[in-house]
Amino acid sequence: MTLVFRGAALVALVDPPAAIRDAKTWTRYVGIVADEPPDAILAALDRRDVAVDFVSENPVADLVRIRQRFGTRRHVFIGQSDEDRRMARSLGVEFLSLDEAASEAGWQVQSGE
């Protein structure tokens, strides 16, 4: 499986580096797509000595490229919005909301307080 986090979804987790490390134990590739330069996310992961397999800045174009480049049976996109869901489905990528993914994987999501 290739697992792709929307940058905003990843940073909404209590411990993003732990989620990446965990995901790498049960998926082949883990990456991030963001609407803006992902430097802050990468810097935070780097400080915790966590690496991802790819990072991109254009979710629509790059999800297509990711499907082509990483020949796994499943390509799963973790996002937060209805727009994320529609985009993933229109590109033939499986979608999981952050809450669904976190529940299944045992990750904690930051409270909105």
MDTraj code that builds the backbone (N, CA, C; nanometers):
import mdtraj as md
import numpy as np

residues = "MET THR LEU VAL PHE ARG GLY ALA ALA LEU VAL ALA LEU VAL ASP PRO PRO ALA ALA ILE ARG ASP ALA LYS THR TRP THR ARG TYR VAL GLY ILE VAL ALA ASP GLU PRO PRO ASP ALA ILE LEU ALA ALA LEU ASP ARG ARG ASP VAL ALA VAL ASP PHE VAL SER GLU ASN PRO VAL ALA ASP LEU VAL ARG ILE ARG GLN ARG PHE GLY THR ARG ARG HIS VAL PHE ILE GLY GLN SER ASP GLU ASP ARG ARG MET ALA ARG SER LEU GLY VAL GLU PHE LEU SER LEU ASP GLU ALA ALA SER GLU ALA GLY TRP GLN VAL GLN SER GLY GLU".split()
xyz = np.array([
    [0.0835, -0.1171, 0.0000],
    [0.0000, 0.0000, 0.0000],
    [0.0885, 0.1243, 0.0000],
    [0.0405, 0.2268, -0.0676],
    [0.1013, 0.3594, -0.0627],
    [0.0057, 0.4477, 0.0164],
    [0.0540, 0.5075, 0.1237],
    [-0.0272, 0.5914, 0.2110],
    [0.0180, 0.7355, 0.1959],
    [-0.0784, 0.8229, 0.1676],
    [-0.0490, 0.9640, 0.1444],
    [-0.1271, 1.0483, 0.2445],
    [-0.0574, 1.1270, 0.3227],
    [-0.1206, 1.2188, 0.4166],
    [-0.1359, 1.3553, 0.3518],
    [-0.2496, 1.4185, 0.3674],
    [-0.2615, 1.5615, 0.3390],
    [-0.1847, 1.6299, 0.4510],
    [-0.1019, 1.7269, 0.4209],
    [-0.0193, 1.7925, 0.5222],
    [-0.0989, 1.8414, 0.6414],
    [-0.2146, 1.9027, 0.6164],
    [-0.2970, 1.9545, 0.7257],
    [-0.3498, 1.8423, 0.8141],
    [-0.3782, 1.7270, 0.7543],
    [-0.4252, 1.6123, 0.8324],
    [-0.3125, 1.5599, 0.9211],
    [-0.1935, 1.5522, 0.8657],
    [-0.0808, 1.5007, 0.9423],
    [-0.0531, 1.5880, 1.0638],
    [-0.0511, 1.7185, 1.0463],
    [-0.0188, 1.8066, 1.1593],
    [-0.1334, 1.8163, 1.2591],
    [-0.2513, 1.7655, 1.2248],
    [-0.3637, 1.7628, 1.3186],
    [-0.3521, 1.6461, 1.4169],
    [-0.2560, 1.5582, 1.3935],
    [-0.2342, 1.4476, 1.4865],
    [-0.1548, 1.4953, 1.6075],
    [-0.1738, 1.4300, 1.7198],
    [-0.1002, 1.4648, 1.8409],
    [0.0498, 1.4415, 1.8207],
    [0.0862, 1.3318, 1.7537],
    [0.2270, 1.2982, 1.7339],
    [0.2502, 1.2533, 1.5891],
    [0.2629, 1.3493, 1.4955],
    [0.2824, 1.3126, 1.3552],
    [0.4012, 1.2191, 1.3303],
    [0.5181, 1.2423, 1.3915],
    [0.6292, 1.1501, 1.3663],
    [0.5976, 1.0062, 1.4080],
    [0.5268, 0.9895, 1.5195],
    [0.4904, 0.8545, 1.5641],
    [0.3954, 0.7894, 1.4641],
    [0.3044, 0.8674, 1.4076],
    [0.2114, 0.8138, 1.3074],
    [0.2868, 0.7696, 1.1821],
    [0.3836, 0.8477, 1.1400],
    [0.4637, 0.8110, 1.0226],
    [0.5415, 0.6824, 1.0512],
    [0.6066, 0.6766, 1.1677],
    [0.6826, 0.5559, 1.2031],
    [0.5912, 0.4342, 1.2068],
    [0.4747, 0.4498, 1.2664],
    [0.3787, 0.3395, 1.2740],
    [0.3346, 0.2971, 1.1341],
    [0.2984, 0.3927, 1.0512],
    [0.2511, 0.3606, 0.9158],
    [0.3578, 0.2867, 0.8362],
    [0.4828, 0.3207, 0.8585],
    [0.5911, 0.2539, 0.7844],
    [0.6052, 0.1069, 0.8228],
    [0.5433, 0.0643, 0.9331],
    [0.5498, -0.0770, 0.9710],
    [0.4465, -0.1608, 0.8962],
    [0.3431, -0.0987, 0.8407],
    [0.2390, -0.1761, 0.7727],
    [0.2047, -0.1273, 0.6319],
    [0.2797, -0.0347, 0.5808],
    [0.2591, 0.0100, 0.4431],
    [0.3950, 0.0217, 0.3745],
    [0.3945, 0.0121, 0.2446],
    [0.5234, 0.0138, 0.1728],
    [0.5799, 0.1545, 0.1572],
    [0.4949, 0.2500, 0.1182],
    [0.5394, 0.3880, 0.0982],
    [0.4502, 0.4820, 0.1777],
    [0.5120, 0.5845, 0.2365],
    [0.4386, 0.6869, 0.3109],
    [0.4857, 0.8225, 0.2604],
    [0.3905, 0.9093, 0.2274],
    [0.4261, 1.0414, 0.1786],
    [0.3282, 1.1472, 0.2229],
    [0.3586, 1.2695, 0.1829],
    [0.2792, 1.3860, 0.2218],
    [0.2521, 1.4706, 0.0985],
    [0.1288, 1.5196, 0.0857],
    [0.0981, 1.6236, -0.0125],
    [0.0417, 1.7431, 0.0640],
    [0.0833, 1.8604, 0.0236],
    [0.0416, 1.9832, 0.0912],
    [0.0106, 2.0893, -0.0130],
    [-0.0702, 2.1861, 0.0248],
    [-0.1038, 2.2953, -0.0660],
    [0.0025, 2.4040, -0.0660],
    [0.0903, 2.3975, 0.0287],
    [0.1959, 2.4980, 0.0403],
    [0.3284, 2.4252, 0.0594],
    [0.4383, 2.4945, 0.0507],
    [0.5663, 2.4263, 0.0699],
    [0.5692, 2.3513, 0.2033],
    [0.6037, 2.2239, 0.2000],
    [0.5969, 2.1418, 0.3216],
    [0.7205, 2.1512, 0.4105],
    [0.7963, 2.2594, 0.3984],
    [0.9210, 2.2722, 0.4742],
    [0.9020, 2.2568, 0.6250],
    [0.7962, 2.3155, 0.6802],
    [0.7752, 2.3079, 0.8254],
    [0.7482, 2.1646, 0.8683],
    [0.6684, 2.0927, 0.7903],
    [0.6390, 1.9529, 0.8227],
    [0.7673, 1.8707, 0.8156],
    [0.8425, 1.8893, 0.7074],
    [0.9668, 1.8139, 0.6913],
    [1.0674, 1.8459, 0.8012],
    [1.0764, 1.9719, 0.8389],
    [1.1699, 2.0110, 0.9445],
    [1.1311, 1.9448, 1.0772],
    [1.0015, 1.9430, 1.1075],
    [0.9559, 1.8803, 1.2316],
    [0.9846, 1.7304, 1.2306],
    [0.9614, 1.6655, 1.1178],
    [0.9903, 1.5224, 1.1088],
    [1.1404, 1.4966, 1.1174],
    [1.2183, 1.5809, 1.0511],
    [1.3634, 1.5644, 1.0516],
    [1.4203, 1.5782, 1.1931],
    [1.3671, 1.6718, 1.2694],
    [1.4127, 1.6888, 1.4078],
    [1.3893, 1.5628, 1.4901],
    [1.2898, 1.4850, 1.4521],
    [1.2580, 1.3607, 1.5243],
    [1.3152, 1.2384, 1.4522],
    [1.4004, 1.2631, 1.3511],
    [1.4659, 1.1568, 1.2743],
    [1.3644, 1.0631, 1.2075],
    [1.2638, 1.1237, 1.1451],
    [1.1613, 1.0484, 1.0733],
    [1.1637, 1.0934, 0.9276],
    [1.1670, 0.9969, 0.8371],
    [1.1706, 1.0291, 0.6943],
    [1.0458, 0.9743, 0.6258],
    [1.0013, 1.0457, 0.5242],
    [0.8924, 0.9975, 0.4393],
    [0.9511, 0.9646, 0.3027],
    [0.8757, 0.8889, 0.2240],
    [0.9246, 0.8455, 0.0935],
    [0.9090, 0.9513, -0.0145],
    [0.8149, 1.0440, 0.0049],
    [0.7966, 1.1518, -0.0919],
    [0.7182, 1.2653, -0.0290],
    [0.7385, 1.3832, -0.0840],
    [0.6659, 1.5037, -0.0430],
    [0.6332, 1.5797, -0.1694],
    [0.5126, 1.6321, -0.1775],
    [0.4749, 1.7111, -0.2941],
    [0.3896, 1.8292, -0.2513],
    [0.3743, 1.9233, -0.3430],
    [0.3016, 2.0463, -0.3123],
    [0.1727, 2.0618, -0.3914],
    [0.1444, 1.9730, -0.4840],
    [0.0254, 1.9865, -0.5670],
    [-0.0576, 1.8594, -0.5561],
    [-0.1566, 1.8574, -0.4659],
    [-0.2305, 1.7340, -0.4414],
    [-0.2916, 1.6695, -0.5655],
    [-0.3544, 1.7459, -0.6512],
    [-0.4223, 1.6856, -0.7663],
    [-0.3221, 1.6220, -0.8623],
    [-0.2280, 1.6991, -0.9106],
    [-0.1314, 1.6463, -1.0073],
    [-0.0441, 1.5377, -0.9452],
    [-0.0057, 1.5571, -0.8215],
    [0.0872, 1.4630, -0.7618],
    [0.0219, 1.3322, -0.7201],
    [-0.1064, 1.3322, -0.6852],
    [-0.1729, 1.2046, -0.6565],
    [-0.1751, 1.1166, -0.7813],
    [-0.1926, 1.1778, -0.8976],
    [-0.1881, 1.1019, -1.0223],
    [-0.0481, 1.0446, -1.0424],
    [0.0537, 1.1265, -1.0238],
    [0.1922, 1.0803, -1.0405],
    [0.2286, 0.9731, -0.9378],
    [0.1803, 0.9886, -0.8162],
    [0.2086, 0.8923, -0.7103],
    [0.1505, 0.7555, -0.7468],
    [0.0285, 0.7546, -0.7989],
    [-0.0322, 0.6270, -0.8421],
    [0.0510, 0.5609, -0.9506],
    [0.1050, 0.6414, -1.0415],
    [0.1853, 0.5868, -1.1505],
    [0.3229, 0.5409, -1.1024],
    [0.3823, 0.6170, -1.0130],
    [0.5202, 0.5904, -0.9691],
    [0.5302, 0.4751, -0.8697],
    [0.4335, 0.4655, -0.7790],
    [0.4381, 0.3640, -0.6749],
    [0.3353, 0.2565, -0.7073],
    [0.3805, 0.1455, -0.7621],
    [0.2931, 0.0415, -0.8141],
    [0.2393, -0.0544, -0.7098],
    [0.1834, -0.0019, -0.6043],
    [0.1222, -0.0873, -0.5030],
    [-0.0236, -0.1128, -0.5386],
    [-0.0805, -0.2147, -0.4777],
    [-0.2216, -0.2481, -0.5063],
    [-0.3185, -0.1422, -0.4556],
    [-0.2842, -0.0791, -0.3435],
    [-0.3720, 0.0223, -0.2849],
    [-0.2971, 0.1546, -0.2745],
    [-0.3703, 0.2614, -0.2995],
    [-0.3211, 0.3973, -0.2789],
    [-0.4266, 0.4658, -0.1932],
    [-0.3888, 0.5022, -0.0710],
    [-0.4839, 0.5585, 0.0247],
    [-0.4416, 0.7002, 0.0586],
    [-0.5386, 0.7919, 0.0512],
    [-0.5160, 0.9336, 0.0806],
    [-0.5897, 0.9682, 0.2086],
    [-0.5176, 1.0193, 0.3083],
    [-0.5782, 1.0615, 0.4344],
    [-0.5939, 1.2119, 0.4317],
    [-0.7181, 1.2571, 0.4379],
    [-0.7480, 1.3996, 0.4352],
    [-0.8532, 1.4339, 0.5383],
    [-0.9024, 1.5565, 0.5308],
    [-0.9975, 1.6021, 0.6317],
    [-1.1275, 1.6575, 0.5746],
    [-1.1280, 1.6981, 0.4510],
    [-1.2447, 1.7710, 0.4004],
    [-1.3207, 1.6915, 0.2946],
    [-1.4417, 1.7386, 0.2672],
    [-1.5197, 1.6798, 0.1584],
    [-1.4478, 1.7009, 0.0256],
    [-1.3789, 1.8133, 0.0120],
    [-1.3011, 1.8390, -0.1094],
    [-1.1907, 1.7342, -0.1257],
    [-1.1226, 1.6991, -0.0155],
    [-1.0206, 1.5942, -0.0202],
    [-1.0815, 1.4620, -0.0673],
    [-1.1990, 1.4296, -0.0132],
    [-1.2678, 1.3055, -0.0492],
    [-1.3021, 1.3043, -0.1984],
    [-1.3607, 1.4128, -0.2466],
    [-1.3990, 1.4208, -0.3886],
    [-1.2761, 1.4121, -0.4794],
    [-1.1703, 1.4827, -0.4421],
    [-1.0490, 1.4818, -0.5227],
    [-0.9914, 1.3407, -0.5304],
    [-0.9780, 1.2736, -0.4168],
    [-0.9217, 1.1388, -0.4153],
    [-1.0047, 1.0444, -0.5004],
    [-1.1336, 1.0472, -0.4812],
    [-1.2203, 0.9566, -0.5561],
    [-1.2163, 0.9845, -0.7054],
    [-1.2104, 1.1123, -0.7424],
    [-1.2065, 1.1452, -0.8854],
    [-1.0769, 1.0981, -0.9508],
    [-0.9724, 1.0803, -0.8703],
    [-0.8426, 1.0368, -0.9217],
    [-0.8209, 0.8860, -0.9044],
    [-0.9227, 0.8165, -0.8534],
    [-0.9119, 0.6726, -0.8351],
    [-0.8271, 0.6313, -0.7167],
    [-0.8219, 0.7170, -0.6158],
    [-0.7448, 0.6899, -0.4959],
    [-0.8427, 0.6679, -0.3808],
    [-0.8173, 0.5669, -0.3002],
    [-0.9012, 0.5399, -0.1844],
    [-0.8867, 0.6553, -0.0846],
    [-0.9958, 0.6960, -0.0226],
    [-0.9923, 0.8068, 0.0735],
    [-1.0275, 0.7567, 0.2126],
    [-0.9541, 0.8051, 0.3109],
    [-0.9892, 0.7861, 0.4511],
    [-0.9851, 0.9228, 0.5177],
    [-1.0894, 0.9530, 0.5944],
    [-1.0836, 1.0771, 0.6708],
    [-0.9798, 1.0595, 0.7809],
    [-0.9273, 1.1689, 0.8297],
    [-0.8291, 1.1622, 0.9369],
    [-0.8868, 1.0878, 1.0563],
    [-1.0120, 1.1159, 1.0906],
    [-1.0731, 1.0496, 1.2058],
    [-1.0823, 0.8986, 1.1852],
    [-1.1207, 0.8556, 1.0645],
    [-1.1275, 0.7119, 1.0352],
    [-0.9895, 0.6475, 1.0454],
    [-0.8924, 0.7101, 0.9815],
    [-0.7565, 0.6551, 0.9810],
    [-0.7004, 0.6489, 1.1224],
    [-0.7191, 0.7564, 1.1982],
    [-0.6672, 0.7616, 1.3347],
    [-0.7331, 0.6546, 1.4213],
    [-0.8616, 0.6357, 1.4044],
    [-0.9331, 0.5340, 1.4808],
    [-0.8815, 0.3943, 1.4481],
    [-0.8636, 0.3653, 1.3204],
    [-0.8165, 0.2342, 1.2775],
    [-0.6723, 0.2083, 1.3206],
    [-0.5894, 0.3118, 1.3169],
    [-0.4462, 0.2948, 1.3453],
    [-0.4101, 0.3178, 1.4922],
    [-0.5025, 0.3751, 1.5688],
    [-0.4722, 0.4043, 1.7084],
    [-0.3948, 0.5334, 1.7292],
    [-0.4052, 0.6262, 1.6320],
    [-0.3392, 0.7554, 1.6453],
    [-0.4334, 0.8516, 1.7167],
    [-0.3785, 0.9482, 1.7861],
    [-0.4594, 1.0492, 1.8521],
    [-0.4637, 1.1766, 1.7699],
    [-0.5843, 1.2329, 1.7574],
    [-0.6041, 1.3591, 1.6878],
    [-0.6117, 1.4693, 1.7918],
    [-0.5498, 1.5833, 1.7632],
    [-0.5554, 1.6971, 1.8545],
    [-0.6999, 1.7407, 1.8722],
    [-0.7323, 1.7803, 1.9920],
    [-0.8681, 1.8303, 2.0159],
    [-0.8786, 1.9713, 1.9583],
    [-0.9977, 2.0080, 1.9183],
    [-1.0195, 2.1391, 1.8568],
    [-1.0472, 2.2483, 1.9569],
    [-1.0119, 2.2278, 2.0802],
    [-1.0417, 2.3271, 2.1852],
    [-0.9537, 2.4481, 2.1750],
])
top = md.Topology()
chain = top.add_chain()
for i, resn in enumerate(residues, 1):
    res = top.add_residue(resn, chain, resSeq=i)
    for name in ("N", "CA", "C"):
        top.add_atom(name, md.element.get_by_symbol(name[0]), res)
traj = md.Trajectory(xyz[None], top)
